[in-house]
Amino acid sequence: MSANADSGLKDNRDAAHTEVDYSVYPHMDGIKCSMSWKLGSYGERGALSDDMIGSLAERFGLPTKLIRELSVLLGNCLNNDDDIAINLTEVRRSQAIVRGQKHLKTLLREAKRGTITTQELRNALGSLSTYFVSTPEDADLLPQVLDKLETATTLTQDVIDDIRHILVTPGEIAEMSPRDKRFSRDKRRQYIVESCCYIWKDAGRPLTYTTYSDGRPGGQRQGPLVNFIQAVVKMITEPGQILSGETIRVDIDGFRDKLEREEQERWAPPELGNQYT
């Protein structure tokens, strides 16, 4: 196929956007997250070992029963089962397809020039998605290329032709990064801090922190609750990490606001009308 044939790919790509556009919200881990959470399927046993539970109970003077409850809550936060969606992030179909096409065109040029190895090409293609394909047959195109590249030692013409075929197949390839990364957050961290706050509150402890401005070791935000959260986070990250004090402050404030809203809603007067109007 000549270079002119490749220039016609743009027109075929435009056909992919004649369908109604929409967004999807796939489960994505690692969104704006520098924490190496110990993800897993913990079930009712929870995320903390017996030694961890005993250590937290003794260090902070908390009932073992409450720490066991926390362990189960943390296990839910760290669940990585496919049907558990912690981080929901918007991906727009049209944007994902355009990004995928652009990336694949770059890979095609590198493959034709011989400036990319088979393994590099396979890894790059493996980061793309067939989420928006129209038929099961189309969904097989990318996996077939990946299978060829797994054992290939050189880039053959049939692989290059396969990539061209993918490029002219509407919706075949997509790059599934968030529509707007500014609105993506690591919800696991928020839920983990909230779980710690719930247990702290159930133990009758105040949801407070102390602010220091004298540059003392440990940072500006300190106090028993902050220390408790940091100890828990260190146990459920690998290697053990801690959060910034300011991040914890924001999450504690958010939790307190949440409790206040719930209390106001609880005691709010009933709306006018009845169950039939």
TORMIRO-111333 format. One record per residue (C-alpha): x, y, z; residue number from 0. Coordinates in steps of 0.1 Angstrom, whole numbers. Layout:
<vomis>
+-------+-------+-------+-----+
|     X |     Y |     Z |  nr |
+-------+-------+-------+-----+
|     X |     Y |     Z | NUM |
...
+-------+-------+-------+-----+
</vomis>
This chain:
<vomis>
+-------+-------+-------+-----+
|     X |     Y |     Z |  nr |
+-------+-------+-------+-----+
|     0 |     0 |     0 |   0 |
|    13 |    34 |    -9 |   1 |
|    17 |    65 |    13 |   2 |
|   -13 |    80 |    -5 |   3 |
|   -34 |    50 |     8 |   4 |
|   -25 |    60 |    43 |   5 |
|   -36 |    95 |    38 |   6 |
|   -71 |    83 |    32 |   7 |
|   -73 |    70 |    68 |   8 |
|   -84 |   104 |    80 |   9 |
|  -117 |   102 |    61 |  10 |
|  -124 |    67 |    74 |  11 |
|  -117 |    79 |   109 |  12 |
|  -143 |   106 |   106 |  13 |
|  -169 |    79 |    99 |  14 |
|  -164 |    66 |   134 |  15 |
|  -180 |    98 |   148 |  16 |
|  -213 |    96 |   129 |  17 |
|  -228 |    76 |   157 |  18 |
|  -243 |    93 |   188 |  19 |
|  -215 |   104 |   212 |  20 |
|  -217 |    93 |   248 |  21 |
|  -195 |    89 |   279 |  22 |
|  -186 |    57 |   298 |  23 |
|  -173 |    55 |   334 |  24 |
|  -149 |    26 |   336 |  25 |
|  -132 |    15 |   369 |  26 |
|   -97 |    30 |   369 |  27 |
|   -71 |    25 |   396 |  28 |
|   -42 |    48 |   401 |  29 |
|   -61 |    80 |   394 |  30 |
|   -41 |   110 |   407 |  31 |
|   -27 |    86 |   433 |  32 |
|     9 |    83 |   445 |  33 |
|    -1 |    57 |   472 |  34 |
|     8 |    21 |   465 |  35 |
|   -23 |     6 |   481 |  36 |
|   -23 |   -31 |   489 |  37 |
|   -53 |   -40 |   467 |  38 |
|   -69 |   -74 |   469 |  39 |
|  -100 |   -94 |   476 |  40 |
|  -101 |   -95 |   514 |  41 |
|  -137 |  -106 |   520 |  42 |
|  -148 |  -107 |   557 |  43 |
|  -113 |  -113 |   570 |  44 |
|  -104 |   -76 |   564 |  45 |
|   -72 |   -60 |   553 |  46 |
|   -53 |   -60 |   586 |  47 |
|   -35 |   -90 |   601 |  48 |
|   -41 |  -100 |   637 |  49 |
|    -7 |   -84 |   646 |  50 |
|   -17 |   -51 |   630 |  51 |
|   -50 |   -51 |   648 |  52 |
|   -33 |   -58 |   681 |  53 |
|    -7 |   -31 |   675 |  54 |
|   -33 |    -4 |   666 |  55 |
|   -55 |   -13 |   696 |  56 |
|   -26 |   -11 |   720 |  57 |
|   -10 |    20 |   706 |  58 |
|   -41 |    41 |   704 |  59 |
|   -61 |    26 |   733 |  60 |
|   -89 |    15 |   711 |  61 |
|  -112 |   -16 |   716 |  62 |
|  -100 |   -46 |   695 |  63 |
|  -136 |   -50 |   683 |  64 |
|  -135 |   -16 |   666 |  65 |
|  -102 |   -22 |   650 |  66 |
|  -115 |   -55 |   635 |  67 |
|  -145 |   -35 |   622 |  68 |
|  -120 |   -11 |   606 |  69 |
|  -101 |   -40 |   591 |  70 |
|  -133 |   -51 |   572 |  71 |
|  -140 |   -15 |   561 |  72 |
|  -105 |   -11 |   548 |  73 |
|  -108 |   -44 |   529 |  74 |
|  -139 |   -30 |   512 |  75 |
|  -119 |     2 |   503 |  76 |
|   -90 |   -19 |   489 |  77 |
|  -112 |   -44 |   470 |  78 |
|  -100 |   -48 |   434 |  79 |
|  -126 |   -72 |   422 |  80 |
|  -138 |   -65 |   386 |  81 |
|  -173 |   -57 |   397 |  82 |
|  -162 |   -31 |   424 |  83 |
|  -159 |     4 |   410 |  84 |
|  -141 |    27 |   434 |  85 |
|  -127 |    53 |   410 |  86 |
|  -153 |    62 |   384 |  87 |
|  -138 |    84 |   357 |  88 |
|  -155 |    98 |   327 |  89 |
|  -142 |    87 |   293 |  90 |
|  -158 |   104 |   262 |  91 |
|  -162 |    80 |   232 |  92 |
|  -153 |   106 |   205 |  93 |
|  -123 |   118 |   224 |  94 |
|  -110 |    83 |   232 |  95 |
|  -113 |    72 |   196 |  96 |
|   -95 |   103 |   183 |  97 |
|   -67 |    97 |   208 |  98 |
|   -65 |    61 |   199 |  99 |
|   -63 |    68 |   162 | 100 |
|   -36 |    94 |   167 | 101 |
|   -15 |    70 |   187 | 102 |
|   -20 |    42 |   163 | 103 |
|   -10 |    64 |   133 | 104 |
|    22 |    72 |   151 | 105 |
|    29 |    35 |   158 | 106 |
|    22 |    27 |   121 | 107 |
|    48 |    53 |   109 | 108 |
|    74 |    39 |   134 | 109 |
|    66 |     3 |   122 | 110 |
|    71 |    13 |    85 | 111 |
|   103 |    30 |    93 | 112 |
|   116 |     2 |   114 | 113 |
|   122 |    25 |   144 | 114 |
|   103 |     4 |   169 | 115 |
|   109 |   -32 |   180 | 116 |
|    82 |   -59 |   180 | 117 |
|    81 |   -59 |   218 | 118 |
|    78 |   -21 |   220 | 119 |
|    50 |   -22 |   194 | 120 |
|    32 |   -49 |   213 | 121 |
|    35 |   -30 |   246 | 122 |
|    22 |     2 |   230 | 123 |
|    -7 |   -15 |   213 | 124 |
|   -16 |   -33 |   246 | 125 |
|   -23 |     1 |   262 | 126 |
|   -51 |     7 |   237 | 127 |
|   -87 |    -5 |   241 | 128 |
|  -114 |   -20 |   219 | 129 |
|  -141 |    -8 |   243 | 130 |
|  -162 |     9 |   215 | 131 |
|  -161 |   -17 |   188 | 132 |
|  -193 |   -25 |   170 | 133 |
|  -190 |   -62 |   164 | 134 |
|  -173 |   -93 |   179 | 135 |
|  -153 |   -97 |   147 | 136 |
|  -139 |   -61 |   151 | 137 |
|  -131 |   -68 |   187 | 138 |
|  -108 |   -96 |   176 | 139 |
|   -86 |   -75 |   153 | 140 |
|   -63 |   -60 |   180 | 141 |
|   -59 |   -92 |   200 | 142 |
|   -49 |  -110 |   167 | 143 |
|   -21 |   -84 |   161 | 144 |
|    -9 |   -88 |   197 | 145 |
|    -8 |  -126 |   193 | 146 |
|    14 |  -122 |   161 | 147 |
|    37 |   -98 |   178 | 148 |
|    42 |  -121 |   209 | 149 |
|    63 |  -145 |   190 | 150 |
|    76 |  -123 |   161 | 151 |
|   112 |  -113 |   159 | 152 |
|   108 |   -88 |   131 | 153 |
|    80 |   -66 |   119 | 154 |
|    64 |   -82 |    89 | 155 |
|    42 |   -66 |    62 | 156 |
|    11 |   -85 |    74 | 157 |
|    14 |   -69 |   108 | 158 |
|    16 |   -34 |    92 | 159 |
|   -14 |   -43 |    70 | 160 |
|   -33 |   -54 |   101 | 161 |
|   -26 |   -21 |   118 | 162 |
|   -39 |    -2 |    87 | 163 |
|   -70 |   -24 |    88 | 164 |
|   -76 |   -14 |   125 | 165 |
|   -72 |    23 |   116 | 166 |
|  -100 |    21 |    90 | 167 |
|  -124 |     2 |   112 | 168 |
|  -148 |    27 |   129 | 169 |
|  -145 |    26 |   167 | 170 |
|  -120 |    -2 |   167 | 171 |
|   -93 |    15 |   188 | 172 |
|   -95 |    39 |   217 | 173 |
|   -72 |    55 |   243 | 174 |
|   -92 |    54 |   275 | 175 |
|   -77 |    82 |   295 | 176 |
|  -101 |   105 |   315 | 177 |
|  -121 |   132 |   297 | 178 |
|  -108 |   157 |   322 | 179 |
|   -81 |   147 |   347 | 180 |
|   -88 |   177 |   369 | 181 |
|  -120 |   160 |   381 | 182 |
|  -104 |   126 |   387 | 183 |
|   -96 |   117 |   423 | 184 |
|   -83 |    87 |   442 | 185 |
|  -115 |    78 |   460 | 186 |
|   -98 |    50 |   479 | 187 |
|   -78 |    74 |   499 | 188 |
|  -109 |    94 |   509 | 189 |
|  -128 |    62 |   519 | 190 |
|   -99 |    49 |   539 | 191 |
|   -96 |    82 |   559 | 192 |
|  -134 |    83 |   564 | 193 |
|  -133 |    47 |   577 | 194 |
|  -107 |    57 |   602 | 195 |
|  -128 |    87 |   612 | 196 |
|  -159 |    65 |   617 | 197 |
|  -140 |    41 |   640 | 198 |
|  -125 |    70 |   659 | 199 |
|  -159 |    86 |   664 | 200 |
|  -174 |    53 |   675 | 201 |
|  -147 |    51 |   701 | 202 |
|  -159 |    84 |   715 | 203 |
|  -128 |   103 |   703 | 204 |
|  -130 |   139 |   689 | 205 |
|  -127 |   144 |   652 | 206 |
|  -100 |   170 |   656 | 207 |
|   -64 |   178 |   647 | 208 |
|   -38 |   203 |   659 | 209 |
|   -22 |   229 |   636 | 210 |
|    14 |   240 |   642 | 211 |
|    32 |   268 |   623 | 212 |
|    66 |   264 |   640 | 213 |
|    81 |   240 |   615 | 214 |
|    82 |   211 |   640 | 215 |
|    90 |   175 |   629 | 216 |
|    59 |   157 |   617 | 217 |
|    44 |   186 |   597 | 218 |
|    18 |   213 |   604 | 219 |
|   -12 |   190 |   610 | 220 |
|    -8 |   167 |   640 | 221 |
|   -28 |   150 |   668 | 222 |
|   -40 |   116 |   679 | 223 |
|   -65 |   112 |   650 | 224 |
|   -39 |   122 |   624 | 225 |
|   -14 |    98 |   639 | 226 |
|   -40 |    70 |   639 | 227 |
|   -47 |    76 |   602 | 228 |
|   -10 |    77 |   593 | 229 |
|    -4 |    44 |   612 | 230 |
|   -33 |    27 |   593 | 231 |
|   -22 |    40 |   559 | 232 |
|    14 |    28 |   565 | 233 |
|     1 |    -7 |   572 | 234 |
|   -20 |    -9 |   540 | 235 |
|     6 |     5 |   515 | 236 |
|    36 |   -13 |   500 | 237 |
|    62 |    -1 |   508 | 238 |
|    47 |    16 |   538 | 239 |
|    38 |    53 |   531 | 240 |
|    20 |    81 |   548 | 241 |
|    -2 |   109 |   536 | 242 |
|     5 |   146 |   537 | 243 |
|    -9 |   163 |   567 | 244 |
|   -28 |   187 |   546 | 245 |
|   -45 |   159 |   527 | 246 |
|   -57 |   144 |   559 | 247 |
|   -70 |   178 |   571 | 248 |
|   -91 |   182 |   540 | 249 |
|  -105 |   147 |   543 | 250 |
|  -113 |   151 |   581 | 251 |
|  -130 |   184 |   574 | 252 |
|  -150 |   168 |   546 | 253 |
|  -160 |   140 |   569 | 254 |
|  -172 |   164 |   596 | 255 |
|  -192 |   184 |   571 | 256 |
|  -208 |   151 |   559 | 257 |
|  -218 |   142 |   594 | 258 |
|  -232 |   177 |   600 | 259 |
|  -253 |   175 |   568 | 260 |
|  -267 |   141 |   578 | 261 |
|  -276 |   154 |   612 | 262 |
|  -294 |   184 |   597 | 263 |
|  -313 |   162 |   573 | 264 |
|  -323 |   139 |   601 | 265 |
|  -340 |   167 |   621 | 266 |
|  -353 |   188 |   591 | 267 |
|  -391 |   194 |   592 | 268 |
|  -411 |   173 |   568 | 269 |
|  -419 |   188 |   535 | 270 |
|  -455 |   200 |   528 | 271 |
|  -479 |   175 |   514 | 272 |
|  -483 |   138 |   520 | 273 |
|  -473 |   105 |   505 | 274 |
|  -499 |   108 |   478 | 275 |
|  -490 |   143 |   465 | 276 |
+-------+-------+-------+-----+
</vomis>
